[in-house]
Amino acid sequence: MKPHRVLRTISPLLVSNLRRKLARTILTVLSITVAFTLLGILGAAWNGFTAGITNGTSELVVFNRNSRFHALPLNDRDKISAVSGVRKVAYWLWFGGYYQDPRNQLYGFAVSPDFTNTISGFEVPVQELAAWEHDRQGVIVGEEFAKRFGWRVGSHIPVLNSGGFTGRSGHAWNFNIDAIAHSTVVGRPTKMFYIHYDYLNEALPENLRDSVSTFVIRIAIAGEAAQISSAIDVLFENSSAPTRTMTAEAVDAGFAAEFAHFGSIILLVSGAVLVSLLLITGNVIVHSVRERTREWATLKAIGYRDSRILTVIVAESAALLLPGAILGLGIARASTPALRSVVGTYLPGFYLPLNAIGWGLLVAVLVTFLVSTLPAVIVLRLTTASALRKS
């Protein structure tokens, strides 16, 4: 029989069975929805641990070997630039402050004018970037900050410094918003705040002036990353500020490794959710099948084939699982932007991509067949005579 005829034949049975105990059906679908919402959020968290490792090896980052919180001399830039294979070198100095209220923290960097030539992952309109380059009090802000505080290009904002490398806690700064940066990597947060290094450096105490927190390097050939990193570190090995050079990818991987146990927890919780999902749905389907022993016997008596009965059972499972899975994953997808505003600082890639939703739906299909197995065995082993005697 053609598929549309089969569907037309079993639809009345399917609707009748689902409506038999409507409260149980609704609660089961809600339970499945909650389970897939949790799976979706866990998937976004997992993506947050792994999505940052995408830069490749054409970007290198140079820190102070003793600690990332120790500074490096600015004049090291010339020595790094002279290393074979290095194309561009930018320098960054950590800058922390807040806008209007200490709860409105702004984490960013004072950067060299050419810093955009050394990093990837975001874009700034050309005209806005040019305006920033010619404005010593200019700042480039990420679109998340812009939306949160209602900033626009041309806004003037006061920022109170919270210390850090600058040692100027409580110092008031005035900035002009010249540009708004947009991420080119889906799910990556845009809490960016880039000011001019020279503007900050002029106001620093004498003992902190002409220091940076990191150098960011663009190299000519990605395959030479290890060789160039080693050459840079050897260059400063006996200096007062020895360096540690890593690829941008390795920096992200190192961050993820520091929180690897959280990744393991995510996998364990996801496994527990799936097992619970199997138990809940399977229990509901088994009970539903056993309640209708006489009906299954009647269907067999009037000529329903085992394949048709099996189709009814699988369809019932799908009618419970698939709507719940779609709704749950949809809720997870819709809620990730709000959650990312909370956890984005720690999980830059907190985002539920469409391919993850596809995998979630595939899981729902697999669970559908798994939970249909035991009920199908029960019904297929049932004989008409014995079923009618029991009923």
C-alpha positions in Angstrom: 0.0 0.0 0.0 1.2 3.5 -0.8 2.6 5.6 2.1 -0.2 8.2 2.0 -2.8 5.4 2.2 -1.0 3.9 5.1 -0.9 7.2 6.8 -4.6 7.8 6.2 -5.4 4.3 7.6 -3.4 4.7 10.8 -4.1 8.4 11.5 -7.5 7.7 13.3 -5.8 5.1 15.5 -2.9 7.4 16.2 -5.1 10.4 17.2 -7.4 8.2 19.3 -4.6 6.6 21.2 -2.9 10.0 21.9 -6.2 11.5 23.1 -7.1 8.4 25.2 -5.2 9.9 28.2 -4.6 13.4 27.1 -3.0 14.6 30.4 -0.4 11.8 30.1 0.4 12.7 26.5 0.8 16.4 27.3 3.0 15.7 30.3 5.2 13.3 28.3 5.6 15.8 25.5 6.5 18.5 28.1 9.1 16.2 29.7 10.6 15.5 26.3 10.7 19.3 25.6 12.5 20.0 28.8 15.0 17.2 28.1 15.8 18.5 24.6 16.0 22.1 25.8 18.6 21.0 28.3 20.4 19.0 25.6 20.4 22.1 23.4 21.9 24.3 26.1 24.5 21.7 26.9 25.3 21.5 23.2 25.8 25.3 23.2 28.1 25.1 26.2 30.1 22.3 24.5 30.4 24.5 21.4 31.6 27.3 23.7 34.6 25.1 24.8 35.5 24.2 21.2 34.4 26.9 18.9 37.3 29.2 19.8 39.9 26.8 18.3 39.4 28.1 14.8 42.0 30.7 14.1 44.6 28.4 12.5 48.3 29.0 13.0 48.9 32.2 11.0 48.4 34.2 14.2 50.9 34.1 17.1 50.6 35.6 20.5 53.6 36.6 22.7 53.2 36.7 26.5 55.6 37.2 29.4 56.8 33.7 30.3 56.6 34.3 34.0 52.9 35.3 33.9 50.4 36.7 31.5 49.9 39.5 34.0 53.5 40.6 33.7 54.3 43.2 31.1 56.7 43.2 28.2 58.9 46.1 27.0 57.4 47.9 24.0 60.8 48.1 22.3 60.7 44.3 22.0 58.5 44.9 18.9 61.4 45.9 16.7 63.3 42.7 17.6 60.3 40.5 16.9 59.7 42.3 13.6 63.2 41.4 12.5 62.6 37.6 13.0 62.4 35.8 9.7 58.8 35.0 8.6 57.1 37.7 10.7 54.9 39.9 8.6 53.1 42.2 11.1 53.4 42.8 14.8 50.8 44.6 16.9 50.9 45.3 20.6 48.2 45.3 23.2 47.9 46.5 26.8 45.0 45.3 28.9 42.6 48.1 29.9 39.8 47.6 32.4 37.1 50.1 33.5 33.4 50.6 33.9 30.8 52.8 32.4 28.6 54.9 34.9 28.3 52.0 37.4 30.9 49.4 38.6 28.5 46.7 37.4 28.9 47.9 33.8 32.4 46.4 33.4 34.3 47.1 30.2 37.2 44.8 29.4 39.4 45.7 26.5 42.8 46.7 25.2 44.8 49.7 24.3 46.2 48.7 20.9 48.6 49.8 18.2 47.0 51.5 15.2 47.6 48.5 12.9 46.2 45.9 15.3 43.4 44.9 12.8 46.1 43.6 10.4 47.1 40.9 12.9 43.9 39.4 14.1 40.8 37.8 12.5 37.3 37.2 13.7 35.7 40.6 13.5 35.2 43.4 11.0 34.9 47.2 11.3 33.5 49.4 8.5 36.4 51.0 6.6 35.2 54.6 7.1 34.7 54.0 10.9 38.1 52.4 11.2 39.7 55.4 9.4 37.9 57.8 11.8 39.3 55.9 14.8 42.8 55.9 13.4 42.8 59.7 13.4 41.1 60.2 16.8 43.5 59.7 19.7 40.5 59.6 22.1 38.6 57.2 19.8 37.4 53.8 20.8 36.1 50.8 18.8 33.3 49.0 20.7 31.7 45.6 20.0 28.1 45.6 18.9 27.1 43.8 22.1 28.3 46.7 24.2 26.7 49.2 21.8 23.3 47.5 22.1 23.6 47.1 25.8 24.4 50.7 26.6 22.7 52.4 23.6 25.9 53.6 22.1 26.2 54.8 18.5 29.0 56.1 16.4 29.6 59.6 17.6 28.7 59.0 21.2 31.0 60.4 23.9 31.4 58.2 27.0 33.2 58.6 30.3 35.0 55.5 31.6 36.5 55.0 35.1 39.7 52.9 35.0 39.7 49.9 37.3 43.5 49.4 37.3 45.2 46.3 35.8 48.4 46.9 33.9 47.8 50.6 34.0 47.9 51.1 37.7 45.4 54.0 37.4 42.5 52.7 39.4 39.7 55.4 39.5 41.2 57.5 36.8 38.5 59.1 34.5 38.8 58.8 30.8 36.7 60.3 28.0 36.3 58.4 24.8 34.6 59.0 21.4 32.9 56.0 19.8 34.3 56.1 16.3 33.5 52.5 15.2 31.4 49.5 16.1 32.9 46.1 15.5 30.9 43.1 14.3 31.9 39.4 14.7 32.5 37.3 11.6 32.4 34.1 13.6 28.9 32.9 14.4 28.4 32.8 18.1 31.5 34.7 19.1 30.7 37.5 21.5 31.5 41.1 20.5 32.2 42.6 23.9 35.1 44.6 22.4 36.7 47.8 23.7 39.8 49.0 21.8 41.4 52.3 22.6 44.7 53.8 21.3 47.8 52.7 23.1 49.5 56.0 22.7 46.6 57.8 24.4 46.8 55.5 27.4 50.6 55.3 27.5 51.0 59.1 27.9 49.0 59.0 31.1 50.8 56.1 32.7 53.2 56.4 35.6 56.8 56.5 34.6 57.5 53.0 35.8 54.7 51.5 33.7 55.1 53.5 30.6 56.2 51.8 27.3 55.0 48.4 28.5 52.6 46.0 26.8 50.8 42.9 28.0 51.1 41.0 24.7 52.3 41.1 21.1 50.0 39.7 18.4 51.8 38.6 15.3 50.8 37.7 11.7 53.2 35.3 10.0 53.7 34.7 6.3 53.6 30.9 6.3 51.4 29.1 8.7 53.5 25.9 8.6 56.5 27.8 10.1 54.6 28.8 13.3 56.6 26.5 15.6 59.9 27.5 14.1 59.1 31.3 14.4 57.7 30.8 17.9 60.9 29.1 19.0 63.0 31.8 17.4 61.2 34.6 19.2 61.4 32.9 22.6 65.2 32.2 22.2 65.7 35.8 21.3 64.5 36.9 24.8 65.5 33.9 26.8 68.1 35.7 28.9 66.3 39.0 29.1 64.5 40.5 32.1 61.2 39.7 30.4 61.4 36.2 28.8 58.6 35.4 26.4 56.3 32.5 25.6 55.0 32.5 22.1 52.0 30.4 21.1 49.6 30.2 18.2 46.2 31.9 18.7 44.8 28.4 18.3 46.9 27.1 21.1 45.9 29.9 23.4 42.2 29.0 22.8 43.0 25.3 23.2 44.9 26.0 26.5 41.9 27.9 27.8 39.7 25.0 26.9 42.1 22.5 28.5 42.0 24.5 31.8 38.2 23.8 31.9 38.3 20.3 30.4 36.6 18.8 33.5 33.6 21.0 32.7 33.5 19.5 29.2 33.5 16.0 30.8 30.6 17.1 33.1 28.7 18.3 30.1 29.1 14.9 28.4 28.0 13.0 31.6 25.0 15.2 32.1 24.0 14.8 28.4 24.3 11.1 28.8 22.1 11.1 31.9 19.5 13.2 30.1 19.4 10.7 27.2 19.0 7.8 29.5 16.2 9.6 31.4 14.6 10.4 28.0 14.7 6.7 27.0 13.2 5.6 30.3 10.4 8.1 30.4 9.3 7.7 26.9 9.8 4.0 26.8 7.7 3.5 30.0 4.9 5.6 28.6 4.8 3.7 25.3 4.9 0.3 27.0 2.0 1.2 29.3 0.1 2.5 26.5 0.5 -0.7 24.5 -0.3 -3.0 27.4 -3.5 -1.0 28.1 -4.8 -1.9 24.6 -4.2 -5.6 24.4 -7.8 -6.3 23.2 -7.5 -3.6 20.5 -4.3 -5.1 19.1 -5.9 -8.5 19.0 -8.9 -7.0 17.2 -6.7 -5.4 14.6 -4.9 -8.7 14.0 -8.3 -10.4 13.7 -9.6 -8.1 11.0 -6.5 -8.5 9.0 -3.9 -5.9 10.1 -0.4 -7.1 9.2 2.4 -7.0 11.7 4.1 -4.4 9.6 1.1 -2.1 9.9 0.8 -2.6 13.6 4.6 -1.8 13.9 4.0 1.4 12.0 1.3 2.4 14.4 3.6 1.9 17.4 6.5 3.8 15.8 4.2 6.6 14.8 2.9 7.0 18.3 6.5 7.2 19.6 7.3 9.8 16.9 4.2 11.8 17.8 5.5 12.2 21.3 9.2 12.6 20.7 9.5 14.7 17.6 7.2 17.6 18.6 8.9 17.7 22.0 12.4 17.6 20.4 11.6 20.3 17.9 10.1 22.5 20.6 12.9 21.9 23.0 15.7 22.6 20.6 13.8 25.7 19.4 13.6 27.0 22.9 17.4 26.2 23.4 18.3 28.0 20.2 16.1 31.1 21.1 17.5 31.3 24.6 21.2 31.1 23.8 21.6 34.8 22.9 20.4 35.8 26.4 22.5 33.2 28.1 25.5 34.2 26.0 25.3 37.7 27.4 25.9 36.1 30.8 28.5 33.4 30.1 30.1 34.8 26.9 33.1 36.1 28.7 34.0 32.5 29.8 32.5 30.6 26.8 33.2 32.8 23.8 31.6 30.3 21.4 28.4 29.7 23.4 26.0 29.2 20.6 23.7 26.4 19.2 24.5 26.1 15.5 22.0 24.6 13.0 24.0 21.5 12.5 23.8 20.8 16.2 20.0 21.1 16.0 20.2 18.6 13.1 22.1 16.2 15.3 19.5 16.7 18.1 16.7 15.8 15.7 18.6 12.7 14.6 18.9 11.7 18.2 15.1 12.1 18.5 14.6 9.8 15.6 17.0 7.1 17.0 15.3 7.3 20.4 11.9 6.9 18.6 13.0 3.6 17.2 14.7 2.5 20.4 11.6 3.1 22.6 9.4 1.4 20.0 11.4 -1.9 20.2 10.0 -3.4 23.4 6.3 -2.4 22.8 6.7 -3.8 19.2 8.0 -7.1 20.5 5.1 -7.3 23.0 2.5 -6.8 20.4 4.1 -8.9 17.6 4.3 -11.9 20.0 0.7 -11.5 20.9 -1.8 -14.1 19.5 -5.4 -13.1 18.9 -6.8 -15.9 21.0 -4.6 -15.3 24.1 -5.2 -11.6 23.9 -9.0 -11.9 23.9 -8.8 -14.4 26.8 -6.8 -11.9 28.9 -9.1 -9.0 28.1 
